[in-house]
Every structure is written in structure tokens, then in C-alpha cells.
Amino acid sequence: MCGRYVNLTPAEALARLFGTVNPLPNLAPSWNVAPTQPALVVRRHPETGARHLDVLRWGLVPHFTKELKAARRPINARAETIATSGMFRDAFARRRCLVPADAFYEWRAGASGKQPYAIARQDGTPLAFAGLWEGWRHPDGEILRSFTIITTNANATLAPIHDRMPVILEPSGWSTWLGETAGDPSALLAPAEDAVLKLWPVSTAVNKVTNNGPELLTPLDPTGGRLN
């Protein structure tokens, strides 16, 4: 799964990387993006088809939701079922997006509890998670735009930590995923190549949503002390 991630790259740099054209959103960097929080998402504008970098809320609220308070708001969607699930199939067909991240966190279960790990690209560039987005209209007319991150089976790098991982798309697949060029988006829903990612243990401070600073990415040695 993917339950926390890092978003530090400035909006200006993300706009250049993803080729978005709308005015830049103003969102503070976060070392601990958590469910229900606003986050940056790259999507095709429904009317113009141009790429936009927008702020959406993490936790999908489908457009057909009748009661917002009772909505499930899933933060992840399984790649194996999004094409058939009533919750996700319409968004998968029409509203796919990219979710930029500089790293994400996963927890490894052990005898002494769960040890968090940070995971990032080996080459240091931002990750692009495959996502889905939705727009839900409040009775007063206001639209809540939200997203979910798609997960798949873990690759060999992450398998010792967890059995799931977010779908990470390479630049060559972005236009197909966004629906700009012809192709089967289902073919992109595979684990990242083993050599793409690196991981390291970090402090359990990341477990608390209110902790949000660069120290969350500081590596730990096997005994729990910080590495120099």
C-alpha cells in the first residue's frame, strides 16, 4: 500500500518536469503527506486536455457518492481490480492522473513492532505514482476534487518490507496514462524495475502525522541510531 509520502520538489520544477500549463498552485512542502490532506496532482484538464498541476485531497470520493460523511474515501486502489470495481472503473476509464512524490514510506513488521522505511528513486528524480481522480459536487455547488494512488505487487527491492507498492510510471508512460496518446493504460500497471528504487530505515517519528520535517528522512543504523 502507500499511506504516507514526501513532496518537496517546488511547483515550478514539477511544472517543468510534467509540462503543466496552469498557474502554479501554492502548497507548502511536506515530509509526511497523509490521507485526507491536500496534495499536488498532475491531470488533464477535462475541457482543454492540457496538463494541469492542481491541489486535490487524498482519499477518493466518487462522483456518485450520495452522503459525504459516509463515503469510504480510499487512499489506494488495487491495480488488479480498478477496471472492474464499481468504486474505480469510471475514474480508471476517464480520470487518470499522476501523483508526484520525492519518496514514500512503508513499514516492515517485526517482533519488536513495525519499522518504517523511506523509499525513493536511485537517480534522485521525483517519483510519478499512477493515480485516479474524481470530482464530487456538494449540494451548495462546490466541487471536492480528490485522488487515490494505485498499488500493485511489490518488486524484489520492496518485497522484504511489504507485499504491495505504488505503481510508479516512467516518463515514457505518462502520456498514455493521461490519455494523451493511444495505448493500453492497463499495461502500465506493473511493479517498478528492481533497480529503480532505493530504501533505508527511518525513525518511527514518521508514524505521527503532526511530525513533519527533514529529520523524517534521516537514515537509521540497524541498532536504531542515526547514521552520519
N, C-alpha and C positions, 0 to 999 in steps of 0.2 A: 504494500500500500504506500501511500505518500500522505503523511499527516502534518508535516512541518517542512518549510523550506526557506531559503535565503534569497533575497532580492536586493542587490546592492548596486548593480550597473545603472548609471543615471539614464533618465528617459531619453536624453539627447543621443546617447550612444546606442540605446536599444532601437530608436527610430532609424538610425543609420543602418544598423545591423539587419533589421527586418524590413526596411523600406516602407515605413508608415508615413502618412502624409498629413494627418490631422494635427491640430495644435497639441503641444506636449502636455500631458497630464502632470499634475503636481502631487507627488506621493513620496513620502519620506522613505529612505532605505530601511530595510528590516532584516535582521539576522534570525528572525523567528516568526515568519509568516504562519499564521494559524487559521484553522477553519472559522468561518463567519467574518473574517477580516477582508477589507478591500485589497486588491492586488492588481498588477498590470497584466493585461491580456492583449494579444495581437489577434485581430479578427478582420474579416472582410466586411466592409460596411454594407448593410442589406440593400441599400438603394444604389450606391455608386460602384460597389465592387472594389473600391480602393482599400488598401490595408490601413487599419487604424490601430493605434496603441491606446487602449482605454482602461479605465479602472472599473473592475467588476468585483462582485462579492463572491468569496469562495464558499461553495455549497450550493449545488444546482437546485433551482426552483423552476420546475417545468411550467410552460405557459398555460397548461390546462389545470394547474393547481387551483382548487376552489377555496381552501382555507389556509392562509399563510401560516398561522400558528401551528397547524397540524402537519405542515409539509416536512418531509424527511430530510431534504437538503443534503444529498450525498456529496461528499468531497472527492470520492473516487468512483470510477466506473470500470468494470472489468472488460478488457478488450474482447474476451471470448463471447460476451453476450450483448454488447451495445447495439448490434444490428437488429436484434430481436426483442430486446427489453422494452416494455411499454414506457419506462421511465426515460430511456435514452435514444430510442431508434429515430425519432423525428429530428432530434438535435444532431445525431450522427449523420443523417442524410443531408441536413441543410445548414447546420450551425457549428461547424468545427473551428477550432481556434488553436493558437499556440500560447503556451504559458511560459514566459521567460523565468529562469532561476539561475542563481550563481552556484547553488549547492542545495542538497536536501538532506534530511535526517532520517535514519532508520534505527530501530532498536533491536539488539540481539539478546534473546532470552538466555539466562544462565542461572546457575544455582544460587548466586547472590543477588539476583534481580536482573533488570534489563539495562544493558549498556548502550547508550546512544552512539551512533557513528555519523559523521558527516561524509557525504558523497559528492564529488564534483568531477568535471571533465579533466582528463590528464593534460589537455592543451591549454587549460585556463580560460577558455571562452565560455560564454553563457550557455546553459542548457536550454533546450526548447521542448517542453513537455507537450504531448498531444492532449488537447482538451476539447470540451464541448461547452457551448454557452447557451443561455436562454434569456428571454425577456418576459417577465410576468407583470401584468398590469394591476395596480392597486385599484380598488373601487373609485378612488378620487382621481384616477387617470395617471398617476405617477408610475413609471416603469422601473421595476427592480431587475437589474441585469446581473446574472450570476454565472458561475462556471464550475466545472468539475474536471479533475485530472484523470486520464485513462491509465490503467495499470495492466501489466502483463506478467508472465512468469519471470523470475529473476534470472539474470545471466550468471555465468560461473564466478564473476567477481563478487556479486551480491548474495549469491545463494548461501554462503556460510552465515550471513546476517539475517536474511529474511527470504521468504519464498516468492515475494512479489516485488515489483519495481515499477516506477512510472515509465510509460512509453516515451522514449527520447528520440526526437526526429532530427536527422541531419539536414543541412540546408537544401540538399538535393530533393528532399521530400516535402519541403514547406509548401510549394505552390500546389502540389497535388492535394495535400492535406487541406489547404484552404479552399480548394475547389476552383483554383485559377487555371489549371491545366488538366487535361483529361488523364485519367488513371484511376486505379482502384485504391481508395484510401485504406481498405482492409489489409492490403499487402504491406502497409507501413507499421502495422500493429505487432511488431516483433521486439524482443529484448535487444538492447544495445549490444554492439560487439564488445567482447570481454575486455579488450584493450582500451576502450573509450574512457572508462571511469577509474577513479582512484578513491580510496576511502580511508578514514582514520577515526579512532575513538575520541570522543569529546566528553566534556563534563555533563553530569546529569542536570546541571543548571538549565539546560535547554528544555527540560521537562515542564518547567513553569513558564506559562505564556507571557507573563509580565517581565521575564528576563529577556532583554533584547539589546545585545551589544556585541562588538567584535570578539570578545573573550569566548563567546559560544563556539567559535570555530578553532580555538586553540587546541592542538593535539594533546592527548594524554599518553603517558608511557603505560606499559602493561600493569604497573602497580597503582595507577591512578594519579600519579604526579604529572605536572605539566612538563612537556618537553621544551628545551631551549632552542 
